[in-house]
Every structure is written in structure tokens, then in C-alpha cells.
Amino acid sequence: MNKIYLEDFRFLLSQKLPWENLRNKTLLITGASGFIASYLIKFLLFLNKEMGLHLKVIGIVRNKKNGDQKFAEYKKSQDLKILVQDIANPLKIKEKVHFIIHAASQASPKYYNLDPVGTLKANVLGTYNLLELAKNNPLESFLFLSSGEIYGMTPAKKITNETSYGYLDPLNIRSCYGESKRLGETLCVSYSHQYQIPAKIVRLYHTYGPGVNLNDGRVFADFIKNILTNENIVLKSSGKTTRSFSYIADTVCGLFTVLFKGKNQEAYNLANENATVSIKELAETLIKLFPQKKLKMIFEKRDKKELYSESKITDNNPDTKKLSSLGWQPHFSLKEGFKRTIESYN
């Protein structure tokens, strides 16, 4: 196992979370070959080995080849079962499931123009199918991974807490993501209200770390790739927009915090408030982290032929007091997190 992963997993294991709640349980995770979900699964398998929890993990992937590649080192594991299925279709799972984490979603802006319908289906039909599955299982907790995009357009520089809703234009193709996440949240709350499903919601911002797809299309992935390939960092905007960045180990710790301790029918912002910076500041930080590479920041106009749906949201300033009240705090600074990420690829 990669050294950085191992250090991350040991950090997570040391956190004061009720890992014993997972003993002899089955946990279902969608989007298993994705960045966050695959990290979750690998940590759970590590946890299983370290604590002897006899936990069974079921990972759902849409593409068998991607799943095989992502979990090649766990091919002989008896603790992991990979199912190939589109979650937009009804789920037929024989095992009794105790925990569900719905992480399947197209989160990169490059998909919003290319496949808006696919984006909608995972967040709406996928959530519906999982909640229907939950009705017939001894479920202890259901966690829906939503997004800070659901807040839409809010006043500039406004600190966004869990009740700070702005508008989304339903006729803007990019709204396929934010609107479908909103409906996914409403599905969770409705099923929890009507069928007593223990559903909780986490609103993620930008998560990065070891294993992130360097061709993801999001700006931080482009910057990481630039550093690794010794290329100047190219900005295709003014770089003035602000975004909040959370290192993957901090994000995963927050996810488990809500899974175990969160209140049903409620949502929690998950971000590192101390790592909220402009895109330009992020580029400058990465360049300074590796001065030996002598890289520069360059501004270019975006090619109109690029299938990229640009966000009109200029500022991400999340308030995470609600999640902090459950005992969670971010551990990794922006500099440390990106340094670990880049070093994990070497």
C-alpha cells in the first residue's frame, strides 16, 4: 500500500469514532471506483484488518474494467464484493445491508455539458433506488453525499451555513448537478419522514488527495497534474473566484462522523474553512511548495470548443460549525494536504 495512504488510514483509525458499530455489519457504497468512494472502501478494508470487525463491504461500479483496476490488490479479499450495475436501475441485492453511503455522482464540470442526463440519473434515480432498497433492510444509517453547489447563487463573500439558500437557474445546463443534488436531498428527507429511513446528508466542497483523477477536469486536478509534469500552471480565468479545499482524510473523517453521529433528515457542510482560497492563491501556493521546479503561472483564454460548464458562483465560504458540533475538526492544512497529494504520485 502507498505510504501516504497508510499514514492517512492510521490517522483515521486514531480518531475517536465508534468503529465498533461496524462489527459484523454490511456496508454498501455506490460509485465505488470513484475518488472518494474507493478511498472509503480501502480504508474500511484496512480497518477490518486492524480491528477484526468482520465487516463486509459491497461496492457498486458502473464500469467493470474501472472497478477491476481500482481494486486489483483486493481481488482475493473475502471482505469486498464488487457489483457491476447502473444505480439508475432498480437494485437487487440479496445481502442484508446495515449502512449505505451514496457516493455515485458525476462531480466534474466537464460532464455537465457532455452528459447532463447521466448526472441527473445518479443523483435522482440512484438515490430513489437506494432508498427503496433501504426500506427492506435493517438499516442503521444512510448517508447521501451532496454538494455545496445546492446553495446556488448567494451574495458575494456571504458565509454559507446549512440554511443559506440562493437561486439556481433551471434552464442553465450546469444546474443538472445542483438541482439533482437538491432533489436527492429532498428524497432522503421524504423517505426518512415517511418510512423512518435514518438518512443524513453531507454537503461536500472540493475534496482532493491521493488517488484523485488527474484528468478530472476540475481546476485543482489540473494544477496537481501541472506540478507532476513540470508544466507551468495555466489559469483560464482571472483566478479571483474562491473555493474551499478539503484533504481526503479530513473529508472521510467528516463522512463517518455524520454517518455515526449526524441527525436524521439534516444536512452538514463538510469543508476546511481554513483552506478557502482564490484559484489564483491556490496556484501560487502550489508553485511555492515546489520552488525547485521553477514553474510560473500563466493566464490564457478558454477555448470555446472545450466542453466545460463554468460556474457563476464566485465565492465558496462555508460555515462548518454544525459539523464541528459533532466533534469533527479538519487536521490537514492546504499546504500539507497538497504536498501529501503530489508526493503520493511519486
Helices and strands as residue ranges (DSSP letters): H 3-13, G 19-22, E 26-30, H 35-51, E 56-61, H 64-70, G 72-74, E 80-84, E 99-102, H 110-114, H 116-123, H 125-135, E 141-147, G 148-151, H 175-195, E 199-204, E 206-208, H 219-228, E 233-235, E 242-247, H 248-261, E 267-270, G 273-275, E 276-278, H 279-289, G 291-293, E 297-299, H 321-324, H 334-343
